[in-house]
Amino acid sequence: MRVGVLGGTFDPIHLGHLLIAEEARLRLGLDKVIFMTAGQPWLKSEQPRTPAEQRFDMVRLAIASNPHFEASRQEIDRSGPTYTVDTLEELQRDLGPATTIYFIVGLDALEEFSRWKDPERILGLCHLAAVRRPGWLEFDADGFVRRFPQAAGRVELLPAPLVDISGTELRRRAAASESLRYQVPEAVTGYIQRRQLYNSGTGSA
């Protein structure tokens, strides 16, 4: 089985996330994509302000119509800072050694890969499916492999659609009662409005 993992604070989840997940599924032949709602991501300078349960609820609503998408509570049910290597180790144990995991990540995040906890171990647990982000048009794959020899043959570059949707801007728009149409799934927009999630401040990107 081939499984993709897309992590994020999802504050809120938006159509850019869904497009990336679907593109990865199709191009990599994935059986499913797991949306991993972050608990307390240690590399984030600002922690999510929207409670984890509400961010998880938004993910479930956003992916409900796609049978190949799955929402995971794994990180939000873990206390303390969350590390990708711990998440991947748990997933590999749960899914079994016959499963190939593709961790979907933006090229901007790979620039900080050396700061991640145990990057060599991460490369032993998964393949990296690297997605271009707006403003990041080039990636020195050879240089990355020189720094991390374990990455040889384990990094896939995905030409996913470049959709520049900002979580910060979505929260601002929600707080100002401006339209989120065509950026956020309708079910998620309704959830945000009913609970007035962003009326008293902003969360994380």
C-alpha positions, 0 to 999 in steps of 0.5 A: 500500500502507498500512503501519503501524509499531509500535515498542517495546523489547518487553521483553517484548511483550504482548497490549496491543501486539498489540491496538493493532496489530490495531485499527490494521490494521482501522481504518486498512485497513492491508495489514500492521503492522511491529513495529519492535524498538528498538535504543537508543532515545535518548529512553528514560531507561533502555535495555533490558537484555534483549539485542536478539536475545531481544527480537526473538525474542519479537516473532517468536513473538508475531506468528507466527500473524498473516499481516498482522504482520511483525517488523523487525530494522532498528533492532537492526541499526543501531549507536548511538542509534536515531531514528524519522526515520532508521527512517522514511526507510529504510522509505520508501526500501525500500517506495517512494513509493506506500506510505503509512506510519502510525506508531503511537504513544501519545498520551503520546509525542506530548506529547514530540514536539517533543523527537524528532529532526526532527519536521517531517521525520517528519510529511513521511514518515508519518501518525501513528496516535495511540492513547489510553493509560491515564490519557491521555483527551484530546488537543488535536489543534488545539493539536498542529497549531498547533505542527506545521502539517505535522500537518494531516490527518496525525494519526489518533486510534485508539480502541484498547482501553485495556489497562493492561499494564506491562512493569515489572510483567510483568518483576517477575512473571516474576522471581517465577515468577508467572503471565503468562497472559492478558497475554503470548502463551503462546509468549513466556511459554515463551521467557521461562521457558526462558531465565529472562530476568528472573530477575536483574533488570528491563529497560525498559518 
